[in-house]
Amino acid sequence: MKQIKAGIISESTKLFSRDKYRRLLICIGILVILIVLFDNFTKGYNNVSLSNPPLNILSILNIALIPIISYMAAADLFTLEYKNGSIKAILTRPISRKNIIITKMLSILIYEMSILFTVFILSSILGIALGKTQILSIPKIFLAYVMSIFPIIPNIFFSILISQFSKNGFSTIMLSILIFIILFLSSLLIPSISSMIFISYVNWYKIFMGVQVSIKIVVEVIGLFIIYSLIFFYGAYVIFKAREY
């Protein structure tokens, strides 16, 4: 447990200490402010009106930004380290390769949770200030953000798996995006298979926005996330373990 904790601190420090990830977090915060203010000043004349900023922006995050950030981080923490040889220093530590994958995965998750938290705070404050978000709805909105963490997990493991096949960071990102788009379009064009594709549930938080929540559906979706996470993790681990440095 101490090894994993130390690994998480080390890997998280890598991400948060890099300029591009600090700037990305700041840019996302600024973007949230600009989107909400622009929508308010145009009064919906741009044909895209935000009825509830925190939830509207969360949908954009889940579909576009969060997956891309996962692919970027996986490229930096895996593919780039393979290429520059810095992974060798990690392997000299008293930590198994399985735990290395877990610590890197959790560090990416922590970074993306910081993005969700930042967006939640900013969009909620602006939504309340502009009269588009009710204070009483904040607990339910917060639940939506918490539930959005679940689909991020298999997506991170997916990006880690792809990084094991790539020779550079660019190919990791582009290949991940390409597969994501193919799966996402497949779930839209072939409804019969959408329930079996984890990407179909990036916005599953909407299940919790209704008056009644189906426990059966919640359990089934979480089970799907777990299955995909285990498959991607095992695939990445097998390849990572077989590598020689």
N, C-alpha and C positions, 0 to 999 in steps of 0.2 A: 504493500500500500504506500509506503514511504517513497518507493521508486517511482510509482505512478504519479504521486503528488509532485515530486521534484521534476519529473518529466513534463507535467502539465505546465508548471511554472516556467520552465525553460522554453518550451515550445510557444507558449502564449506570449512570452517576452519577445520572442523572435518576430511575431506578427505585429504586436503593438509598438515595437520599437522601429519598425520600418516606416519610412516616410509615407509611402503610398497607401498604407493601411490607415495611418493616422489621418491623412488628407482625405481618404475615401470616407471615413466616418464623419469628418467635418462637412464634406461636400454633400453627403446624404442628408445631414441635418439642415443645411442651407437649402437644399432642393425641396425638402418637405415644407419649409417656411414659404418658399417662393410659390410652390404649387397651390398651397392653401390661400395665400394672399391674392394670387392671380385669379383664382376661381372666385374669391369674394368680390374683387373689384370688377370683374367682368359680369358678375351676377348670372353666370351660366350661359351667357351669349356665345360662348365658345363651343356650345353643344356638349360640353363635358362638365356637368355640375357635380360637385362633391356634396352628397347628401349628409354624409357622416365621415369627415376627414380621416380619423384614426383607422376606420375599417376600409375605406376606399384606398388609402395609401398602403395598408397592409396587404391588400390583394396584389397591388403592383409589385411590392417587395417579394412576395412569395412566388410570383410567376416569373419575374425577370431578374431582379437584383441579387436576391439571396442565392439562387443556384449558380449564377456567374461568379459570385464571390467565393463560393465553395470550390469551384474549379480553379480559380486564381490561387487560393490558399493551398490547395492540394499540389498544384504545380510548383509552388515555392517551397513547401515543406517536404516534398518527395522528389519530383523530377529534377528540380534545380539542385538539390543536395546530392542526387545521384551523379549529376553532370559535373559539379565542381568538387566532388569527393568529400564534402563535409559530413556526409552520412557516416563515414568511417570513424569519426570522432565519437559519434553517438553510440556506435556499436561497441566501442571500447568500455562504455559504462556498464555497471552491473544491472542491466535491464534487458529483458528478453525482447525479441523482435515483435512478438505479439503485443507486448505492452508499449513498444515504440509506436505501433500503429494506433493503439488506443489513446495514448497521450497526445499524439498529433491530431487525431480526430477530435478529441475533447477541446483542444486549444482552438481549433477552427470553430467548433460549436460555441465556445465562450465568446469569441470575437463576433459571431453572428448574433448571439444573444444581446451583446452590447449595442448592436445596430437596432435590433427590435426594441430594446429599452429606450434608446434615444428617440426613435421615431414615435414610440407610444407617448412619451412625455411631451414632446414638441407638438405633435398633432392633436393631442388631447387638450393641451393648454390653448392652442389656437382655435380648436373646434368649440370649446366652451366660451372663449372670449368673443367669437364671432356669432355665437348663438346657434351653431350647427350641431353641437354635441351636448346632450343633457348630462348633468353631473351624476344623476342617478344611474346612467348607463355605463359609467366608467368601470365598475367592477366587471360587468359582462364583457366590455371591450378588452380589459386586462386579461380576462380568461381567454379571449380570442388570440391574443398575442402569445400567451403561454402555450396554448394548443398548437400554435404555428411552429413551435419548436420540434414537435414530433416528426413531421415530414422532412425536416431539415436533416435529421440523423441518417436515414438511408441514403439521402442525396450526397451527404459528405462521404459516406463509405463508398458510394458509387464513384465519386470523383477520385478517391484514393485508389480504387481498383483500376480505373482508366490510367492513372498516373504510372502504374506499374508497367504499362505497355508502351509508354511514350518516351521519346528520346530527348525531348525538350519541353519547356513550359508552354510554349505556344501550341504545340500539338496536343498537349493535355487539355488545354482550355478549349480549343476548337473541336476536338473529337468529342469532348464531353457535351459541348453545346449542341453539336450535330445530333448526337444520340438523344439528348433531351428533347430537341425539337421533333425528331422522328417519333419518339414515344408520345409526346404531347399531342401531336397531330393525329397519331393513330388512335388515341383515346377519344378524340373528337369525331373522327371520321368513322370509327368502328365502335359504336357504343357497347357492343356485346363483350368487348375485351377491356373496356375502360376500368371496370371494377377490379381487374387483376393487375393493373399498372400503377405503381406507387406514385408516379408523377400526377396521376389523375386527382390526387388528394392534397395537392399543395395548398389549396384553400379550404381544407376540410373544417376549418374553424367555423364555417357557416352553419355547420350542424348544431353548434351550441348557441346560435343566435335566435333560434325559434323558441316558442313557448315550451314545447316538450322536446326532450332529448332522448333519442333511442339508444338505450344502453347496448342493445344487440349490435347496432351499427358501429358504435364507438369501439366496442371490443373487437369486432371484425377488422376495422381499419387499423387499430393499434397492432393487432396480430399480423396484418399485412406488412406494416412498417418493420416489425421485429424480424419477420421471415426474410425480407429483402436485405435488411441490415446484416443479418447473419450470413446470407449468401455472399454479399459483396465483401464483407469482412474476411470470410474464409478464403474467397478467391484471391483477395489482395495479400493475405497472410501467406498462402501457399507460394505465391510468386516471390514475395519479399523474402521469405525464408530460404528459398532456393538460390537467391542471388549471391554472387561472390564479389567481394570488393578488394 
